[in-house]
Amino acid sequence: MTTSCTTVNVTAFSASAQQLANEQKFAALAKALSHPARVRIIKILLTLDNLNGCLNSDLVSQLGLAQSTVSEHLRILKQAELISAEPIPPRMCYRVNRNKLEEFSNLFSAIVD
């Protein structure tokens, strides 16, 4: 089976500074979500958020990962501003940042449209 390939002028793919910035933002958020454990953390936080709660329990047992690994996943999600952490002694209360998830969705839509 053979397919034909049409030659296209490469300048048709030029992007504005804003488009390039949006692509960089999207890539950074996608990278933060690129691990199944981080996706699972977001899912757990979204479920808790729908119940007007936050996660202040032990994620280690829910994810089946070492504490240091869970801490690293949480750090990456916080750095990308996908979650926030509020100290409520003796633990941290983690919440999902719905605005950042919406931004990710909008950036993705802009790329694929």
Rosetta blueprint (number, residue, H / E / L):
1 M L
2 T L
3 T L
4 S L
5 C L
6 T L
7 T L
8 V L
9 N L
10 V H
11 T H
12 A H
13 F H
14 S L
15 A L
16 S L
17 A H
18 Q H
19 Q H
20 L H
21 A H
22 N H
23 E H
24 Q H
25 K H
26 F H
27 A H
28 A H
29 L H
30 A H
31 K H
32 A H
33 L L
34 S L
35 H L
36 P H
37 A H
38 R H
39 V H
40 R H
41 I H
42 I H
43 K H
44 I H
45 L H
46 L H
47 T H
48 L H
49 D H
50 N H
51 L L
52 N L
53 G L
54 C L
55 L E
56 N L
57 S L
58 D L
59 L H
60 V H
61 S H
62 Q H
63 L H
64 G L
65 L L
66 A L
67 Q H
68 S H
69 T H
70 V H
71 S H
72 E H
73 H H
74 L H
75 R H
76 I H
77 L H
78 K H
79 Q H
80 A L
81 E L
82 L L
83 I E
84 S E
85 A E
86 E E
87 P E
88 I E
89 P L
90 P L
91 R E
92 M E
93 C E
94 Y E
95 R E
96 V E
97 N L
98 R H
99 N H
100 K H
101 L H
102 E H
103 E H
104 F H
105 S H
106 N H
107 L H
108 F H
109 S H
110 A H
111 I H
112 V H
113 D L
